[in-house]
Amino acid sequence: MVKTRSSHRLKIANGVEAVIDGRIYIERINAPFLAAGGSGDDFRAGIARAIAQGWLWRHESGTYLKFTEAGAALFA
C-alpha cells in the first residue's frame, strides 16, 4: 500500500512542470492528489517513502521537491 502511495505521488510530480532548477512546488503535487480523494496522511506517507527510497529530495523549507537521478530514471 505504501509503495502505491509513493508511485501515485511520483506520477503526479512527473506530470508537473518544474520551475527554476527542477523545483516542483509541493502544492502542485498535493492539490491533484487531494482532489482525487487522497488524504493528507496518505500524501505525507507517500512523499516520505519516495524520499526514503531516494527518488525525491525535499528542500529544508518543505516548500519544494526535486527528482533525484534515481527518481527521474523511473520515468526514462
C-alpha positions as CSV (number, residue, x, y, z in Angstrom):
1,M,0.0,0.0,0.0
2,V,2.8,2.5,0.9
3,K,4.6,1.7,-2.4
4,T,1.4,2.5,-4.3
5,R,1.1,5.8,-2.4
6,S,4.6,6.7,-3.4
7,S,4.1,5.7,-7.0
8,H,1.0,7.9,-7.3
9,R,2.8,10.9,-5.9
10,L,5.7,10.3,-8.3
11,K,3.4,10.1,-11.3
12,I,1.7,13.4,-10.3
13,A,5.2,15.0,-9.8
14,N,6.4,13.7,-13.1
15,G,3.4,15.5,-14.8
16,V,4.0,18.8,-13.1
17,E,6.2,21.3,-14.9
18,A,9.2,22.1,-12.9
19,V,10.2,25.7,-12.3
20,I,13.7,27.0,-11.6
21,D,16.4,24.4,-11.3
22,G,14.0,21.4,-11.5
23,R,12.0,22.5,-8.4
24,I,8.5,21.2,-8.1
25,Y,6.4,23.1,-5.6
26,I,4.8,20.6,-3.1
27,E,1.3,22.1,-3.5
28,R,1.5,21.3,-7.3
29,I,1.6,17.6,-6.2
30,N,-0.6,17.9,-3.1
31,A,-3.6,19.6,-4.8
32,P,-4.2,17.0,-7.5
33,F,-3.7,14.2,-5.0
34,L,-6.2,15.6,-2.6
35,A,-8.7,16.4,-5.4
36,A,-8.5,12.7,-6.5
37,G,-9.7,11.7,-3.0
38,G,-6.4,11.2,-1.2
39,S,-5.8,12.2,2.4
40,G,-3.2,14.4,3.9
41,D,-1.8,11.5,5.9
42,D,-1.5,9.4,2.8
43,F,0.2,12.2,0.9
44,R,2.8,12.7,3.7
45,A,3.4,8.9,3.9
46,G,3.9,8.6,0.2
47,I,6.3,11.6,0.0
48,A,8.3,10.3,3.0
49,R,8.6,6.9,1.3
50,A,9.7,8.4,-2.0
51,I,12.4,10.5,-0.1
52,A,13.5,7.4,1.9
53,Q,13.8,5.4,-1.4
54,G,16.0,8.2,-2.8
55,W,13.5,9.1,-5.6
56,L,12.8,12.7,-4.3
57,W,14.7,15.3,-2.4
58,R,12.9,17.8,-0.3
59,H,14.2,21.3,0.4
60,E,14.7,22.0,4.1
61,S,11.9,24.6,3.9
62,G,9.5,21.9,2.8
63,T,8.1,24.1,0.0
64,Y,9.5,22.2,-2.9
65,L,10.8,18.8,-4.1
66,K,13.2,17.7,-6.8
67,F,13.6,14.4,-8.6
68,T,16.9,12.6,-7.8
69,E,18.6,10.8,-10.7
70,A,17.1,7.6,-9.4
71,G,13.6,9.1,-9.3
72,A,14.0,10.6,-12.8
73,A,15.2,7.2,-14.1
74,L,11.8,5.7,-13.1
75,F,10.2,7.7,-16.0
76,A,13.0,7.4,-18.5
